[in-house]
Amino acid sequence: MSELTFDHEFVEGSPSAPVLLLLHGTGGSPADILSLGKELCPASPMLAPAGPVSEHGAARWFRRHAEGVFDTEDVVLRAGQLADFVTEARERYELGGRRLVVAGFSNGANIAAAAVLLRPDVLTEAVLFAAMLPVPEPPRHDLSGTRVLMANGRRDPMAPLVPAQELAAALRERGCDVTEHWHSGGHQITVDGIAAAKEWLAA
């Protein structure tokens, strides 16, 4: 079989549970982010690719010019690659038309948000921990069939309040069903955030 777009780990799961596409943050790995999947829905099949960009040895999903200043062209390129990877993986692992939910943290959440905005034909459900608007003025695709949960910290210095709110607004303006969960902390995944995501997944 031909290689998929990204190096990845795949964990088999129950055929009745949603497939989880798990995207790590900067410096993370597939093994790291699989632990998030086990908290969200341990019965799920889990697909955890590795970010293709290296920043001083730390794996990322796209390049940036500085902290919080993204390389927009690279974001668009990598979001397309991620969408293609999902299509390839559905065939490779015989997932067919099963429900698939992308869940990411930080840089992983940002590339997930970009893929939802740019390729809604492939990704229609997302759990985004510490995400913000990844591309300025994204195209106005119809996202009326898309659901997103955003879990953000009000004191997050890396995904600040305003850019996070801009993401929620951009999604809603395109018809997306957005649920926001805010906590008082910073750049982290909280216990309450996990609980909100589990409840959202089960809805």
C-alpha positions in Angstrom: 0.0 0.0 0.0 1.2 3.5 -0.7 2.2 5.7 2.2 -0.2 8.2 3.6 0.6 11.9 3.6 1.7 12.1 7.2 3.5 9.7 9.6 0.9 8.6 12.1 -0.4 6.2 14.6 -3.7 4.4 14.3 -5.5 2.6 17.2 -8.4 0.3 16.5 -11.7 0.9 18.3 -15.3 0.1 18.5 -17.3 0.3 15.2 -20.1 2.1 17.1 -17.8 5.0 18.4 -16.8 8.0 16.4 -13.4 8.1 14.8 -11.1 10.6 16.5 -8.5 12.5 14.5 -6.1 13.8 17.1 -3.7 16.7 16.4 -0.9 17.5 18.8 0.4 21.0 19.7 3.9 22.4 19.0 6.6 20.0 20.2 4.0 17.2 20.8 3.7 13.9 19.1 1.1 11.3 18.1 1.8 9.4 21.3 1.2 12.5 23.4 -2.1 13.4 21.8 -3.5 9.8 21.9 -3.8 10.3 25.7 -6.3 13.1 25.0 -8.3 10.7 22.8 -8.4 8.1 25.5 -9.9 10.7 27.9 -12.5 12.0 25.3 -13.8 8.6 24.1 -11.7 5.5 25.0 -13.8 3.3 22.7 -13.0 5.3 19.6 -10.7 4.4 16.8 -7.9 7.0 16.9 -5.9 8.5 14.1 -2.9 10.6 15.3 -0.7 12.1 12.6 2.6 13.9 13.2 3.0 17.5 12.3 5.1 17.9 9.1 6.9 21.1 10.0 10.0 21.4 12.3 10.6 24.5 14.2 14.0 24.2 16.0 13.3 20.5 16.3 9.7 20.9 17.5 7.0 19.3 15.4 4.3 21.7 14.2 1.5 21.8 11.6 2.5 24.9 9.8 5.2 27.6 9.8 4.9 30.9 11.6 6.8 34.2 11.3 6.7 34.9 15.1 4.6 33.9 18.1 0.9 34.3 17.0 1.9 35.5 13.5 1.1 32.6 11.1 2.4 32.0 7.6 -1.0 32.1 5.9 0.1 30.5 2.7 1.6 27.6 4.7 -1.6 27.3 6.8 -3.7 26.9 3.6 -1.2 24.3 2.2 -1.1 22.2 5.3 -4.9 22.4 5.9 -5.3 20.9 2.4 -2.7 18.2 3.1 -4.5 17.3 6.3 -7.9 17.0 4.5 -6.2 14.8 1.9 -4.7 12.7 4.7 -8.2 12.1 6.2 -9.5 11.0 2.8 -6.6 8.6 2.4 -7.0 7.3 5.9 -10.7 6.6 5.5 -9.8 4.3 2.6 -6.7 2.7 4.2 -8.4 1.8 7.4 -11.8 1.1 5.9 -13.6 3.8 7.8 -16.1 4.5 5.0 -18.6 7.2 5.9 -18.2 6.8 9.7 -18.5 9.8 11.9 -15.1 11.5 12.3 -14.3 14.2 14.8 -11.1 16.1 14.8 -9.7 17.1 18.2 -6.6 19.3 18.6 -4.7 21.3 21.1 -3.0 24.7 20.4 -1.2 24.4 17.0 -3.1 21.2 16.3 -6.4 23.0 17.1 -5.4 25.8 14.8 -4.8 23.6 11.8 -8.0 21.7 12.6 -9.9 25.1 12.6 -8.2 25.9 9.3 -9.2 22.6 7.7 -12.8 23.1 8.9 -12.9 26.6 7.4 -11.2 25.6 4.2 -12.2 22.0 3.6 -15.7 21.5 5.1 -16.2 18.7 2.6 -13.9 16.6 4.7 -14.1 17.8 8.3 -17.4 18.7 9.8 -17.0 18.2 13.6 -14.2 19.6 15.7 -13.1 19.9 19.3 -10.7 22.8 19.6 -8.6 23.3 22.7 -6.8 26.7 22.8 -7.5 27.7 19.2 -7.7 31.1 17.5 -8.4 32.3 14.0 -5.7 30.7 11.8 -6.3 32.6 8.6 -7.5 36.2 8.0 -10.8 36.5 6.1 -11.3 32.8 5.4 -13.5 31.9 2.4 -17.2 31.9 2.9 -17.9 28.2 2.6 -21.3 27.0 3.8 -20.7 25.5 7.3 -24.3 24.9 8.1 -23.7 21.2 8.6 -20.6 21.7 10.8 -20.3 21.5 14.6 -17.4 22.9 16.6 -16.7 23.0 20.4 -14.1 25.6 21.4 -12.5 25.4 24.8 -10.3 28.4 25.6 -8.7 30.2 28.6 -9.5 33.8 29.3 -5.9 34.3 30.3 -4.2 32.4 27.5 -1.2 34.4 26.2 -0.7 32.2 23.2 -4.4 32.0 22.0 -5.6 35.4 23.3 -9.2 36.2 23.9 -9.8 38.4 20.8 -8.3 36.0 18.2 -10.2 33.2 19.8 -13.5 35.2 19.6 -12.7 36.0 16.0 -12.6 32.3 15.2 -15.9 31.7 16.9 -17.4 34.6 15.0 -16.0 33.5 11.6 -17.4 30.0 12.1 -20.8 31.3 13.1 -21.0 33.8 10.2 -20.6 30.8 7.9 -23.4 28.8 9.5 -21.4 26.6 11.9 -23.0 25.4 15.2 -20.4 26.7 17.7 -20.3 25.8 21.4 -17.9 27.9 23.5 -16.4 26.7 26.8 -14.3 29.3 28.6 -12.2 28.8 31.7 -10.2 31.2 33.8 -6.8 29.7 33.1 -4.2 30.0 30.4 -2.9 27.8 27.6 -4.0 24.4 28.8 -6.6 21.6 28.6 -8.7 21.7 31.8 -10.7 18.9 33.5 -13.8 21.0 32.9 -12.8 21.4 29.2 -12.5 17.6 28.9 -15.9 17.2 30.5 -17.5 19.7 28.2 -16.0 18.0 25.2 -17.2 14.5 26.3 -20.8 15.9 26.8 -20.6 17.6 23.4 -19.4 14.4 21.7 -22.2 12.5 23.1 -24.9 15.0 22.0 
